[in-house]
Amino acid sequence: MPRLRPLLASLLASLSLSALPVHAEVELLTSIKPLQLIAGAVQAGIDEPGLLLPAGASPHHYSLRPSDVRQLRQADLFYWIGPDLESFLAKPLDGRDGPALAVQTLPGLTLRHFGEHEHGHADESSEEHEAHGHEDHAHDDHEAHGEHDHAHRPGSLDAHLWLDPHNARVIARRMATDLAAVDPANAQRYQANLKAFEQRLDALDTQLKQSLAAVEAVPFFVFHETYDYFEAAYGLEHTGVFALGEVQPGARQVADMRERLREAGPSCVFSEPPVRPRLTETLTEGLPVRLAELDAMGLDLAADANGYPRLLERLAAGLTQCLTAVAEQAGQPKNQ
């Protein structure tokens, strides 16, 4: 009998452990950092989402390594923006067995298309876009004056959709639903994280609208048509885009760009890290222009509960700091 006691104790311990809910380790992978930040908020305290593209890699052009392909195929859940941003992923995803969601197809998103908003077109949901379709309008006048990036043809989808906090909510809700399906033991925690994430965004949204309203009339230029979703959400509008492309512009184009800056008066010119365009100094030399960076990707942010809100906060802070200084330089009220 004494010999049976250790065996009985071991059996009871095994039975008690088997009765506990089993946590399924979910390998959630995202293509780009902003999606990882959103996933990080939903998975906070449970798991850490993976990231396919390394920091600083262009989502427009990237060559997958063999290790990237393995990671892509092994992940339980994979989220990417879609072929309008990461066209290089379309073929590799053919070899994937698990679900891969292009978030640009989610119902309820607010989607923007290059060129339509200068002509008074309203934002539309993804359902409306699919229902009505879009022609590839050729706005030659805007292209001639550098109003659009070389890769952003008028009429094509603006895929920087994560910069609208409404869209981040839509994406987070889908992630929470998908995670609960593959990890039901943590379904309530995913929903709690989602609710906390939405509450953070609600509070931040009010704060950013107040701070950015003070600089909405100050002119600014960008090198890449990246921030339209954020601008639309907070009442801003860039004055112009210096679409440099892969081929450096000629002397006449540079002169035209400088003339636009001269006409605007004191203004900000924003570029994206990690590399400032080589032409920046030549373009702005001797003009009342301030140079600054806006990181739309959150390259160095942790993918935790606060990562995505920090991305929006830093964008707002970068805009506010530069535009406030320009308004003071011009000696005019910021919100005239």
Secondary structure, 3 states (H helix, E strand, C coil): CCCHHHHHHHHHHHHHHHCCCCCCCCCEEECCHHHHHHHHHHCCCCCCCEECCCCCCCCCCCCCCHHHHHHHHHCCEEEECCCCCCHHHCCHHHHCCCCEEEHHHCCCCEEEECCCHHHCCCCEEHHHHHHHCCCCCCCHHHHHCCCCCCCCCCCCEECCHHHCHHHHHHHHHHHHHHHHHHCHHHHHHHHHHHHHHHHHHHHHHHHHHHHHHCCCCCCEEECCCCCHHHHHHCCCCCCEECCCCCCCCCHHHHHHHHHHHHHHCCEEEEECCCCCCCCHHHHHCCCCEEEEECCCCCCCCCCCCCHHHHHHHHHHHHHHHHHHHHHHHHCCCCCC
